[in-house]
Amino acid sequence: MNPNLSISPRQATLVFLALALASGVGVALVAARFVVSHQFAYFNLVWNIFLAWLPLGFALLAGRFRGSGEQREGVPLHGQRLKPPIL
């Protein structure tokens, strides 16, 4: 994998907005179903939408640390092996 491959901030913003719009439409459809039927059916889909956002959130968080030059112990970098503990 080439670490130099990246998308521009404008492209990232457009992707984020598209995903947010799709998520909003999904939540709105579940809410509309509740208003019409007065049943809590399919509210698990809202939870699934929340869970679907977690990987993006973690990826954005990891991207903030990528350029900081900060390296934490115990976290192997790509291509490095973990050293066995010295007994």
C-alpha positions in Angstrom: 0.0 0.0 0.0 1.4 3.4 -0.9 1.3 5.8 2.1 1.4 8.8 -0.2 -2.1 8.0 -1.6 -4.6 10.4 -0.1 -7.7 12.4 -0.9 -7.8 16.1 -0.8 -9.6 17.9 2.1 -12.3 19.0 -0.4 -12.9 15.4 -1.5 -13.0 14.2 2.2 -15.6 16.9 3.0 -17.8 15.9 0.1 -17.6 12.2 1.1 -18.4 13.1 4.7 -21.4 15.2 3.6 -22.7 12.5 1.3 -22.5 10.0 4.1 -24.1 12.4 6.6 -27.0 13.0 4.1 -27.5 9.3 3.6 -27.5 8.7 7.3 -29.9 11.6 7.9 -32.3 10.2 5.2 -32.2 6.8 6.9 -33.0 8.2 10.3 -35.7 10.3 8.9 -37.3 7.3 7.2 -37.3 5.4 10.5 -38.8 8.4 12.3 -41.5 8.8 9.6 -42.3 5.1 9.9 -42.8 5.6 13.7 -45.0 8.6 13.1 -47.2 6.7 10.7 -47.4 3.4 12.4 -46.9 4.3 16.1 -44.6 1.3 16.5 -40.9 1.2 17.5 -40.2 -1.2 14.6 -36.8 -0.8 12.9 -35.3 1.5 15.5 -32.3 -0.9 15.5 -31.4 0.6 12.1 -30.6 3.9 13.8 -28.2 2.0 16.1 -26.7 0.4 13.0 -26.2 3.8 11.4 -24.4 5.0 14.6 -22.1 1.9 14.5 -21.4 2.4 10.8 -20.0 5.9 11.6 -17.5 4.6 14.2 -14.9 3.3 11.7 -14.9 6.7 10.0 -14.5 8.5 13.3 -11.6 6.2 14.3 -10.0 6.7 10.9 -10.2 10.5 11.2 -8.8 10.3 14.7 -5.9 8.2 13.5 -5.3 10.6 10.7 -4.8 13.4 13.2 -2.1 11.5 14.9 -0.4 10.3 11.7 1.3 13.6 10.9 2.2 14.6 14.5 5.3 12.4 14.6 4.1 11.1 17.9 4.9 7.4 18.4 3.5 5.4 21.3 5.2 2.3 22.8 3.4 -0.9 22.3 1.8 0.1 19.0 3.6 -1.6 16.1 4.0 0.5 13.0 3.3 -1.0 9.6 6.1 -3.4 8.6 7.7 -3.7 12.0 7.5 -6.8 14.2 6.8 -6.9 17.8 9.8 -7.7 19.9 9.3 -10.6 22.4 9.5 -9.6 26.0 12.9 -10.0 27.7 12.6 -12.5 30.6 
